[in-house]
Amino acid sequence: MANTVSALKRVRVAERRTAINRTRRTRLRHQIRAMRRLLDSKDANAAAALAPKTFSLIDRSAKWGIIKKNTAARYKSRLTLRLRKLTATA
């Protein structure tokens, strides 16, 4: 157990940041899941409307360090490809 004042503070800060990061990661996953569900249900209009919000959240998550930048790029790329494929067939 930490026994200095600064170490105890770091423990408190780490607990707060862990809770914040957990919330942000959950929010990101739910947003991506919602986008994928719309793509699976072939709802092109709703998916196109949700895309900017999803991409914004992915970019912010990469900025915050929740996910890596390449992971964010991969998510956006794959979702964009699926959206384009869906809008081309519709």
MOPAC internal coordinates of N, CA, C and O (Angstrom, degrees):
PM7 1SCF
backbone

  N    0.0000 0     0.00 0     0.00 0    0    0    0
  C    1.4616 1     0.00 0     0.00 0    1    0    0
  C    1.5191 1   109.44 1     0.00 0    2    1    0
  O    1.2310 1   121.00 1   -38.39 1    3    2    1
  N    1.3045 1   115.70 1   141.61 1    3    2    1
  C    1.4550 1   120.41 1   178.55 1    5    3    2
  C    1.5251 1   109.81 1   -66.47 1    6    5    3
  O    1.2310 1   120.70 1   -37.58 1    7    6    5
  N    1.3393 1   116.27 1   142.42 1    7    6    5
  C    1.4625 1   117.75 1  -177.25 1    9    7    6
  C    1.5240 1   112.99 1  -130.71 1   10    9    7
  O    1.2310 1   119.65 1  -172.72 1   11   10    9
  N    1.3214 1   118.27 1     7.28 1   11   10    9
  C    1.4614 1   119.33 1   173.00 1   13   11   10
  C    1.5217 1   108.46 1  -106.49 1   14   13   11
  O    1.2310 1   121.26 1   -20.77 1   15   14   13
  N    1.3130 1   115.20 1   159.23 1   15   14   13
  C    1.4617 1   120.26 1  -177.37 1   17   15   14
  C    1.5251 1   110.41 1   -61.80 1   18   17   15
  O    1.2310 1   120.51 1   136.44 1   19   18   17
  N    1.3306 1   116.63 1   -43.56 1   19   18   17
  C    1.4665 1   119.49 1  -178.25 1   21   19   18
  C    1.5242 1   111.35 1   -68.14 1   22   21   19
  O    1.2310 1   120.23 1   143.69 1   23   22   21
  N    1.3398 1   117.17 1   -36.31 1   23   22   21
  C    1.4582 1   119.92 1   178.76 1   25   23   22
  C    1.5301 1   110.98 1   -68.48 1   26   25   23
  O    1.2310 1   120.64 1   141.91 1   27   26   25
  N    1.3221 1   116.37 1   -38.09 1   27   26   25
  C    1.4636 1   120.00 1   177.37 1   29   27   26
  C    1.5309 1   110.44 1   -65.09 1   30   29   27
  O    1.2310 1   120.66 1   141.87 1   31   30   29
  N    1.3289 1   116.34 1   -38.13 1   31   30   29
  C    1.4584 1   119.81 1   177.97 1   33   31   30
  C    1.5262 1   109.94 1   -65.26 1   34   33   31
  O    1.2310 1   120.05 1   138.32 1   35   34   33
  N    1.3261 1   117.52 1   -41.68 1   35   34   33
  C    1.4562 1   120.74 1   179.78 1   37   35   34
  C    1.5322 1   110.45 1   -61.67 1   38   37   35
  O    1.2310 1   120.12 1   143.95 1   39   38   37
  N    1.3222 1   117.38 1   -36.05 1   39   38   37
  C    1.4630 1   120.96 1   177.40 1   41   39   38
  C    1.5269 1   109.66 1   -63.67 1   42   41   39
  O    1.2310 1   120.48 1   134.88 1   43   42   41
  N    1.3274 1   116.69 1   -45.12 1   43   42   41
  C    1.4622 1   120.58 1   179.37 1   45   43   42
  C    1.5286 1   111.26 1   -63.23 1   46   45   43
  O    1.2310 1   120.71 1   135.69 1   47   46   45
  N    1.3158 1   116.25 1   -44.31 1   47   46   45
  C    1.4621 1   120.55 1  -179.61 1   49   47   46
  C    1.5246 1   110.26 1   -64.09 1   50   49   47
  O    1.2310 1   120.64 1   137.39 1   51   50   49
  N    1.3154 1   116.38 1   -42.61 1   51   50   49
  C    1.4638 1   120.64 1  -179.36 1   53   51   50
  C    1.5255 1   110.77 1   -62.19 1   54   53   51
  O    1.2310 1   120.18 1   140.60 1   55   54   53
  N    1.3244 1   117.25 1   -39.40 1   55   54   53
  C    1.4686 1   120.41 1   178.29 1   57   55   54
  C    1.5289 1   111.19 1   -64.42 1   58   57   55
  O    1.2310 1   120.49 1   137.62 1   59   58   57
  N    1.3404 1   116.68 1   -42.38 1   59   58   57
  C    1.4657 1   120.20 1   178.31 1   61   59   58
  C    1.5240 1   111.04 1   -63.96 1   62   61   59
  O    1.2310 1   120.38 1   134.45 1   63   62   61
  N    1.3260 1   116.87 1   -45.55 1   63   62   61
  C    1.4647 1   120.37 1  -178.18 1   65   63   62
  C    1.5297 1   111.07 1   -66.42 1   66   65   63
  O    1.2310 1   120.50 1   144.03 1   67   66   65
  N    1.3240 1   116.66 1   -35.97 1   67   66   65
  C    1.4589 1   120.27 1   177.88 1   69   67   66
  C    1.5222 1   110.38 1   -61.73 1   70   69   67
  O    1.2310 1   120.39 1   137.62 1   71   70   69
  N    1.3178 1   116.87 1   -42.38 1   71   70   69
  C    1.4667 1   120.62 1   178.70 1   73   71   70
  C    1.5254 1   111.02 1   -64.58 1   74   73   71
  O    1.2310 1   120.41 1   138.43 1   75   74   73
  N    1.3242 1   116.81 1   -41.57 1   75   74   73
  C    1.4616 1   120.68 1   179.33 1   77   75   74
  C    1.5141 1   110.56 1   -64.82 1   78   77   75
  O    1.2310 1   120.69 1   134.03 1   79   78   77
  N    1.3289 1   116.29 1   -45.97 1   79   78   77
  C    1.4665 1   120.18 1  -179.36 1   81   79   78
  C    1.5188 1   111.74 1   -64.74 1   82   81   79
  O    1.2310 1   120.27 1   143.56 1   83   82   81
  N    1.3166 1   117.08 1   -36.44 1   83   82   81
  C    1.4642 1   120.51 1   178.29 1   85   83   82
  C    1.5245 1   110.17 1   -64.07 1   86   85   83
  O    1.2310 1   120.56 1   137.72 1   87   86   85
  N    1.3321 1   116.53 1   -42.28 1   87   86   85
  C    1.4605 1   120.96 1   178.33 1   89   87   86
  C    1.5271 1   110.93 1   -63.04 1   90   89   87
  O    1.2310 1   120.87 1   135.88 1   91   90   89
  N    1.3193 1   115.95 1   -44.12 1   91   90   89
  C    1.4635 1   119.63 1  -179.04 1   93   91   90
  C    1.5317 1   111.62 1   -65.99 1   94   93   91
  O    1.2310 1   120.03 1   139.15 1   95   94   93
  N    1.3242 1   117.56 1   -40.85 1   95   94   93
  C    1.4601 1   120.98 1   179.16 1   97   95   94
  C    1.5296 1   110.69 1   -64.55 1   98   97   95
  O    1.2310 1   120.33 1   139.26 1   99   98   97
  N    1.3361 1   116.98 1   -40.74 1   99   98   97
  C    1.4588 1   121.24 1   178.43 1  101   99   98
  C    1.5202 1   110.39 1   -63.80 1  102  101   99
  O    1.2310 1   120.76 1   136.24 1  103  102  101
  N    1.3319 1   116.16 1   -43.76 1  103  102  101
  C    1.4596 1   120.75 1   179.65 1  105  103  102
  C    1.5275 1   110.80 1   -61.65 1  106  105  103
  O    1.2310 1   120.72 1   138.67 1  107  106  105
  N    1.3271 1   116.23 1   -41.33 1  107  106  105
  C    1.4593 1   120.80 1   178.26 1  109  107  106
  C    1.5221 1   110.70 1   -62.42 1  110  109  107
  O    1.2310 1   120.32 1   132.68 1  111  110  109
  N    1.3032 1   116.99 1   -47.32 1  111  110  109
  C    1.4626 1   120.60 1  -178.52 1  113  111  110
  C    1.5196 1   111.79 1   -62.83 1  114  113  111
  O    1.2310 1   120.18 1   140.11 1  115  114  113
  N    1.3194 1   117.25 1   -39.89 1  115  114  113
  C    1.4618 1   120.63 1   178.97 1  117  115  114
  C    1.5251 1   111.04 1   -66.02 1  118  117  115
  O    1.2310 1   120.93 1   141.25 1  119  118  117
  N    1.3252 1   115.82 1   -38.75 1  119  118  117
  C    1.4675 1   119.68 1   179.72 1  121  119  118
  C    1.5297 1   110.85 1   -65.86 1  122  121  119
  O    1.2310 1   120.46 1   135.59 1  123  122  121
  N    1.3249 1   116.72 1   -44.41 1  123  122  121
  C    1.4676 1   120.54 1   178.86 1  125  123  122
  C    1.5256 1   109.92 1   -65.28 1  126  125  123
  O    1.2310 1   120.71 1   140.32 1  127  126  125
  N    1.3157 1   116.24 1   -39.68 1  127  126  125
  C    1.4589 1   120.52 1   179.03 1  129  127  126
  C    1.5262 1   110.78 1   -62.65 1  130  129  127
  O    1.2310 1   120.07 1   138.73 1  131  130  129
  N    1.3301 1   117.47 1   -41.27 1  131  130  129
  C    1.4653 1   121.05 1   178.86 1  133  131  130
  C    1.5220 1   110.54 1   -63.91 1  134  133  131
  O    1.2310 1   120.77 1   138.98 1  135  134  133
  N    1.3232 1   116.13 1   -41.02 1  135  134  133
  C    1.4633 1   120.35 1   178.74 1  137  135  134
  C    1.5305 1   110.77 1   -64.16 1  138  137  135
  O    1.2310 1   120.37 1   136.18 1  139  138  137
  N    1.3096 1   116.90 1   -43.82 1  139  138  137
  C    1.4652 1   120.73 1   179.53 1  141  139  138
  C    1.5287 1   111.25 1   -64.40 1  142  141  139
  O    1.2310 1   120.35 1   142.93 1  143  142  141
  N    1.3239 1   116.94 1   -37.07 1  143  142  141
  C    1.4740 1   119.64 1   178.77 1  145  143  142
  C    1.5294 1   110.97 1   -64.58 1  146  145  143
  O    1.2310 1   120.54 1   139.57 1  147  146  145
  N    1.3219 1   116.57 1   -40.43 1  147  146  145
  C    1.4639 1   119.55 1   177.53 1  149  147  146
  C    1.5299 1   111.02 1   -65.23 1  150  149  147
  O    1.2310 1   120.73 1   141.60 1  151  150  149
  N    1.3216 1   116.21 1   -38.40 1  151  150  149
  C    1.4585 1   119.62 1   178.35 1  153  151  150
  C    1.5305 1   110.91 1   -67.47 1  154  153  151
  O    1.2310 1   120.72 1   140.76 1  155  154  153
  N    1.3289 1   116.23 1   -39.24 1  155  154  153
  C    1.4680 1   120.23 1   178.52 1  157  155  154
  C    1.5259 1   111.51 1   -66.46 1  158  157  155
  O    1.2310 1   120.83 1   144.69 1  159  158  157
  N    1.3325 1   116.02 1   -35.31 1  159  158  157
  C    1.4636 1   119.53 1  -179.37 1  161  159  158
  C    1.5234 1   111.93 1   -82.73 1  162  161  159
  O    1.2310 1   120.44 1  -179.27 1  163  162  161
  N    1.3269 1   116.76 1     0.73 1  163  162  161
  C    1.4703 1   123.67 1   176.66 1  165  163  162
  C    1.5305 1   112.22 1    62.15 1  166  165  163
  O    1.2310 1   120.88 1  -143.81 1  167  166  165
  N    1.3173 1   115.93 1    36.19 1  167  166  165
  C    1.4622 1   121.51 1   176.56 1  169  167  166
  C    1.5330 1   108.04 1   -96.95 1  170  169  167
  O    1.2310 1   120.96 1   -93.19 1  171  170  169
  N    1.3317 1   115.76 1    86.81 1  171  170  169
  C    1.4666 1   121.62 1  -172.88 1  173  171  170
  C    1.5253 1   112.32 1   -65.07 1  174  173  171
  O    1.2310 1   120.06 1   139.08 1  175  174  173
  N    1.3170 1   117.49 1   -40.92 1  175  174  173
  C    1.4655 1   120.27 1  -177.15 1  177  175  174
  C    1.5234 1   111.78 1   -66.47 1  178  177  175
  O    1.2310 1   120.41 1   134.03 1  179  178  177
  N    1.3131 1   116.83 1   -45.97 1  179  178  177
  C    1.4633 1   120.27 1   179.74 1  181  179  178
  C    1.5239 1   110.79 1   -66.62 1  182  181  179
  O    1.2310 1   120.22 1   140.62 1  183  182  181
  N    1.3271 1   117.18 1   -39.38 1  183  182  181
  C    1.4624 1   120.78 1   179.09 1  185  183  182
  C    1.5189 1   110.58 1   -64.99 1  186  185  183
  O    1.2310 1   120.46 1   139.16 1  187  186  185
  N    1.3320 1   116.73 1   -40.84 1  187  186  185
  C    1.4601 1   120.43 1   178.53 1  189  187  186
  C    1.5279 1   110.99 1   -65.72 1  190  189  187
  O    1.2310 1   120.40 1   145.18 1  191  190  189
  N    1.3120 1   116.84 1   -34.82 1  191  190  189
  C    1.4647 1   120.60 1   178.21 1  193  191  190
  C    1.5262 1   111.57 1   -70.97 1  194  193  191
  O    1.2310 1   120.28 1   146.72 1  195  194  193
  N    1.3235 1   117.07 1   -33.28 1  195  194  193
  C    1.4645 1   121.17 1  -177.84 1  197  195  194
  C    1.5336 1   112.47 1   -84.57 1  198  197  195
  O    1.2310 1   119.92 1   162.74 1  199  198  197
  N    1.3244 1   117.76 1   -17.26 1  199  198  197
  C    1.4672 1   121.46 1  -175.02 1  201  199  198
  C    1.5317 1   113.42 1   -58.65 1  202  201  199
  O    1.2310 1   118.32 1   131.52 1  203  202  201
  N    1.3239 1   120.81 1   -48.48 1  203  202  201
  C    1.4707 1   118.68 1  -178.61 1  205  203  202
  C    1.5232 1   113.18 1   -60.71 1  206  205  203
  O    1.2310 1   120.49 1   140.14 1  207  206  205
  N    1.3215 1   116.67 1   -39.86 1  207  206  205
  C    1.4675 1   120.17 1   179.16 1  209  207  206
  C    1.5317 1   110.35 1   -65.42 1  210  209  207
  O    1.2310 1   120.78 1   138.98 1  211  210  209
  N    1.3210 1   116.11 1   -41.02 1  211  210  209
  C    1.4577 1   120.70 1   179.97 1  213  211  210
  C    1.5258 1   110.82 1   -65.75 1  214  213  211
  O    1.2310 1   120.48 1   134.02 1  215  214  213
  N    1.3262 1   116.70 1   -45.98 1  215  214  213
  C    1.4622 1   120.42 1  -178.79 1  217  215  214
  C    1.5223 1   110.89 1   -65.21 1  218  217  215
  O    1.2310 1   120.50 1   143.19 1  219  218  217
  N    1.3195 1   116.65 1   -36.81 1  219  218  217
  C    1.4559 1   120.38 1   177.56 1  221  219  218
  C    1.5308 1   110.79 1   -62.76 1  222  221  219
  O    1.2310 1   120.81 1   136.63 1  223  222  221
  N    1.3160 1   116.06 1   -43.37 1  223  222  221
  C    1.4581 1   120.00 1   179.50 1  225  223  222
  C    1.5280 1   111.06 1   -67.08 1  226  225  223
  O    1.2310 1   120.08 1   142.66 1  227  226  225
  N    1.3199 1   117.46 1   -37.34 1  227  226  225
  C    1.4630 1   120.90 1   177.35 1  229  227  226
  C    1.5298 1   109.63 1   -63.40 1  230  229  227
  O    1.2310 1   120.30 1   135.28 1  231  230  229
  N    1.3348 1   117.03 1   -44.72 1  231  230  229
  C    1.4686 1   120.58 1   179.75 1  233  231  230
  C    1.5270 1   111.49 1   -63.48 1  234  233  231
  O    1.2310 1   120.47 1   137.08 1  235  234  233
  N    1.3210 1   116.70 1   -42.92 1  235  234  233
  C    1.4635 1   119.50 1   179.17 1  237  235  234
  C    1.5260 1   111.27 1   -65.31 1  238  237  235
  O    1.2310 1   120.35 1   142.92 1  239  238  237
  N    1.3302 1   116.94 1   -37.08 1  239  238  237
  C    1.4601 1   119.80 1   178.50 1  241  239  238
  C    1.5200 1   111.04 1   -63.85 1  242  241  239
  O    1.2310 1   120.58 1   142.08 1  243  242  241
  N    1.3319 1   116.50 1   -37.92 1  243  242  241
  C    1.4630 1   120.06 1   177.00 1  245  243  242
  C    1.5281 1   110.30 1   -66.97 1  246  245  243
  O    1.2310 1   120.76 1   140.95 1  247  246  245
  N    1.3264 1   116.15 1   -39.05 1  247  246  245
  C    1.4608 1   120.22 1   179.61 1  249  247  246
  C    1.5320 1   110.88 1   -64.69 1  250  249  247
  O    1.2310 1   120.96 1   140.24 1  251  250  249
  N    1.3302 1   115.76 1   -39.76 1  251  250  249
  C    1.4641 1   120.41 1  -179.75 1  253  251  250
  C    1.5142 1   113.09 1   -75.00 1  254  253  251
  O    1.2310 1   119.98 1   165.46 1  255  254  253
  N    1.3244 1   117.65 1   -14.54 1  255  254  253
  C    1.4568 1   120.30 1  -178.57 1  257  255  254
  C    1.5161 1   113.31 1    89.72 1  258  257  255
  O    1.2310 1   120.15 1  -166.38 1  259  258  257
  N    1.3160 1   117.31 1    13.62 1  259  258  257
  C    1.4602 1   121.05 1   178.34 1  261  259  258
  C    1.5277 1   109.11 1   -71.11 1  262  261  259
  O    1.2310 1   120.97 1   138.89 1  263  262  261
  N    1.3336 1   115.75 1   -41.11 1  263  262  261
  C    1.4590 1   122.02 1   173.76 1  265  263  262
  C    1.5250 1   107.52 1  -130.01 1  266  265  263
  O    1.2310 1   120.71 1   -17.35 1  267  266  265
  N    1.3279 1   116.25 1   162.65 1  267  266  265
  C    1.4553 1   120.14 1   179.22 1  269  267  266
  C    1.5228 1   109.91 1   -79.80 1  270  269  267
  O    1.2310 1   120.99 1   -19.02 1  271  270  269
  N    1.3283 1   115.71 1   160.98 1  271  270  269
  C    1.4676 1   120.38 1  -176.34 1  273  271  270
  C    1.5218 1   111.82 1   -63.87 1  274  273  271
  O    1.2310 1   120.04 1   141.05 1  275  274  273
  N    1.3297 1   117.52 1   -38.95 1  275  274  273
  C    1.4596 1   119.49 1   179.04 1  277  275  274
  C    1.5225 1   111.61 1   -67.81 1  278  277  275
  O    1.2310 1   120.55 1   145.71 1  279  278  277
  N    1.3168 1   116.56 1   -34.29 1  279  278  277
  C    1.4575 1   120.59 1   176.82 1  281  279  278
  C    1.5293 1   109.75 1   -64.86 1  282  281  279
  O    1.2310 1   120.61 1   137.91 1  283  282  281
  N    1.3187 1   116.44 1   -42.09 1  283  282  281
  C    1.4634 1   120.62 1   177.64 1  285  283  282
  C    1.5220 1   110.39 1   -62.06 1  286  285  283
  O    1.2310 1   120.56 1   136.47 1  287  286  285
  N    1.3159 1   116.54 1   -43.53 1  287  286  285
  C    1.4613 1   120.53 1   179.46 1  289  287  286
  C    1.5218 1   110.67 1   -63.36 1  290  289  287
  O    1.2310 1   120.40 1   140.47 1  291  290  289
  N    1.3149 1   116.84 1   -39.53 1  291  290  289
  C    1.4685 1   121.02 1   179.72 1  293  291  290
  C    1.5262 1   110.77 1   -65.32 1  294  293  291
  O    1.2310 1   120.26 1   134.72 1  295  294  293
  N    1.3302 1   117.11 1   -45.28 1  295  294  293
  C    1.4660 1   120.50 1   178.09 1  297  295  294
  C    1.5265 1   110.65 1   -58.51 1  298  297  295
  O    1.2310 1   120.66 1   131.15 1  299  298  297
  N    1.3287 1   116.34 1   -48.85 1  299  298  297
  C    1.4605 1   120.16 1  -177.99 1  301  299  298
  C    1.5223 1   111.21 1   -63.93 1  302  301  299
  O    1.2310 1   120.65 1   139.38 1  303  302  301
  N    1.3160 1   116.36 1   -40.62 1  303  302  301
  C    1.4588 1   120.13 1  -179.40 1  305  303  302
  C    1.5203 1   111.41 1   -63.21 1  306  305  303
  O    1.2310 1   120.40 1   132.82 1  307  306  305
  N    1.3044 1   116.83 1   -47.18 1  307  306  305
  C    1.4626 1   120.39 1  -177.81 1  309  307  306
  C    1.5238 1   111.96 1   -67.12 1  310  309  307
  O    1.2310 1   120.60 1   140.36 1  311  310  309
  N    1.3263 1   116.46 1   -39.64 1  311  310  309
  C    1.4616 1   119.04 1   178.07 1  313  311  310
  C    1.5257 1   111.02 1   -67.28 1  314  313  311
  O    1.2310 1   120.51 1   141.28 1  315  314  313
  N    1.3291 1   116.64 1   -38.72 1  315  314  313
  C    1.4565 1   120.49 1   178.66 1  317  315  314
  C    1.5180 1   111.37 1   -64.23 1  318  317  315
  O    1.2310 1   120.70 1   136.64 1  319  318  317
  N    1.3302 1   116.26 1   -43.36 1  319  318  317
  C    1.4635 1   119.73 1   178.64 1  321  319  318
  C    1.5233 1   111.43 1   -60.71 1  322  321  319
  O    1.2310 1   120.73 1   136.43 1  323  322  321
  N    1.3176 1   116.22 1   -43.57 1  323  322  321
  C    1.4636 1   119.57 1   179.37 1  325  323  322
  C    1.5210 1   111.26 1   -65.88 1  326  325  323
  O    1.2310 1   120.29 1   141.81 1  327  326  325
  N    1.3282 1   117.05 1   -38.19 1  327  326  325
  C    1.4585 1   120.87 1   179.58 1  329  327  326
  C    1.5250 1   110.69 1   -67.25 1  330  329  327
  O    1.2310 1   120.05 1   136.76 1  331  330  329
  N    1.3173 1   117.51 1   -43.24 1  331  330  329
  C    1.4669 1   120.84 1   178.36 1  333  331  330
  C    1.5189 1   111.30 1   -63.54 1  334  333  331
  O    1.2310 1   120.90 1   138.76 1  335  334  333
  N    1.3254 1   115.89 1   -41.24 1  335  334  333
  C    1.4603 1   120.26 1   178.83 1  337  335  334
  C    1.5341 1   110.44 1   -62.70 1  338  337  335
  O    1.2310 1   120.90 1   140.05 1  339  338  337
  N    1.3212 1   115.89 1   -39.95 1  339  338  337
  C    1.4633 1   120.55 1  -179.60 1  341  339  338
  C    1.5309 1   111.39 1   -68.63 1  342  341  339
  O    1.2310 1   120.22 1   137.13 1  343  342  341
  N    1.3228 1   117.19 1   -42.87 1  343  342  341
  C    1.4641 1   120.56 1  -178.78 1  345  343  342
  C    1.5348 1   110.68 1   -70.86 1  346  345  343
  O    1.2310 1   120.00 1   151.40 1  347  346  345
  N    1.3259 1   117.61 1   -28.60 1  347  346  345
  C    1.4685 1   119.97 1   178.45 1  349  347  346
  C    1.5139 1   111.27 1   -69.76 1  350  349  347
  O    1.2310 1   120.44 1   143.63 1  351  350  349
  N    1.3297 1   116.76 1   -36.37 1  351  350  349
  C    1.4623 1   120.06 1  -179.58 1  353  351  350
  C    1.5210 1   112.07 1   -79.69 1  354  353  351
  O    1.2310 1   120.49 1   155.34 1  355  354  353
  N    1.3204 1   116.68 1   -24.66 1  355  354  353
  C    1.4746 1   120.45 1  -176.99 1  357  355  354
  C    1.5125 1   112.50 1   -79.36 1  358  357  355
  O    1.2310 1   120.10 1   180.00 1  359  358  357

